Structure formats: C-alpha cells, structure tokens
Amino acid sequence: MIASYLRSRIVRGELAEGDSLPSEVELMHQFDVSRPTLREAFRILETESLIVIRRGSRGPALPHPGSKWPRAMSAC
C-alpha cells in the first residue's frame, strides 16, 4: 500500500527529481505502520529504480533521477 502510494506520486510527477519524500516519521503516522514495514516499501521502490535511498546522515530517500517508470507509464 505504501509503495503503491509513493509509486503513483512519482509517476504522476507529484514527487519530482530532487524532491525529498516525506520523512519516515510522517509516513509511519500517515499509514499507521512500523519502521520495518515502511523500510520494506522503500526497498521495493528502490529495486524498481524509482527512488534512491541515502543511508545515514546523508539524507532522505529521493525520487531517482534516472527512473524509467514515470516516462514509461506516461506513454501508456
């Protein structure tokens, strides 16, 4: 559900290259899920090349600049 929600926002262009995703805390409250559940959604999106996860203090998850999904989906 979380991965689907974020995927659709990326595909529709609501989250563009360089935008930060909402914080983990915000998303955990919004979806009423635990951190491991949220991180699994991030891993799904990362394997689909829709986001890049910056681990540690380097920053948040970001829509992937080289993502193929938004262009492919907009052609449908």
N, C-alpha and C positions, 0 to 999 in steps of 0.2 A: 504494500500500500504506500509506504513512504517512498520507495524507489520509483514507483509509478507516478506519484505526485510530482516529485522533483524532475523526473524524466520529461513529463508533459510541460513543465515550466521552462525547461531548457529548450525543448523542441519548438515551443511557441515563441521563443525569444524573450520571455519574461526574465530569464537569467542569462545574461549575455557574457561573452568573454570578458574576463576581468572582474566581473561581479563576484562577491562572496556569497556563498549560501548562508541561510540563516544559521545562527550558532547552534551547536549541539543542544544546549540547554533549551533554547527556544523550540527546536524541533521535538525534543523529548516531551516538553509540556504540550505542544500542539497535538501530537499524536498519542500522548499518554503511553509512552514506551520507555524501555530501559536503554541505557547507553549501548550495550552489546547489540540490541535489536537495531538501533539507529546506525551503528557502525557496519552492520551487515548490509543495510540498504546502501550505504556509501560504497562498500566493496562491490556490490552489484553494478552500480553506476560506473565505478572505476573500471571494471572489466569490460563494460560496454563502451569504454573510451568517452564517456560523457562528462566525467569530472576528473580532476587531478587532485589527489589528497596530499596536502603539505603537512607532513607529520611534525610533531613537536611544536616549538615556539615559532616556527617559520610562517605559520598562518593557517587559515581555514581551507576547507575544500572549495575548489573553484571549477566553474564550467570549463571544460577542456578546450583550448584554442583550436586544436586540430580535430575536433569532434566531427564525425561523419553523419551521425544520426540526424541533426537538425536539417542539413541540406537534403539528405535522402528522404526524410519524412515530408518536407515541404514540396517535394516533387510529386508526391502521391496525390 
